[in-house]
């Protein structure tokens, strides 16, 4: 398995994760934003 294949599979897995848990991603992002503001 070369680096290109690995990065590609990681990209796909990340994209899949974001699609499945879009709300979770938005919530965690919001938490990060608010915590960084304080």
N, C-alpha and C positions, 0 to 999 in steps of 0.2 A: 504493500500500500504506500503510494508516494504522497508527498505533501499536498499536491493539488487535489487528489481524491479526498484526503482527510479534511482539508479546508472546505471543500465542496459539501461533503456530508455534514460537517458542522454547520455550515450555512443553512442547509436544508432542514436540519434538526432544529436550529434556532428559529427559522421561519415557521416551521410546524408548531413549535411551542408557542410562538407569539399568536398564531392563528387560533390555537386551541384555548389559550389563556390570555386573550387580549385584555379583558377586564382586569385580570391579575396584574398584567404588565402596567396598565394605566394606573392602577391603584398604587403599586410599588413605586412608580415614577413620581406620583403625586406626593407620596410619603417622603421620598428622597428630597423633592423640591421644598416641601414645607420644613423638613428637618434642617436643610441647609440654610434656609432663610433665618431660622431662629438662632 
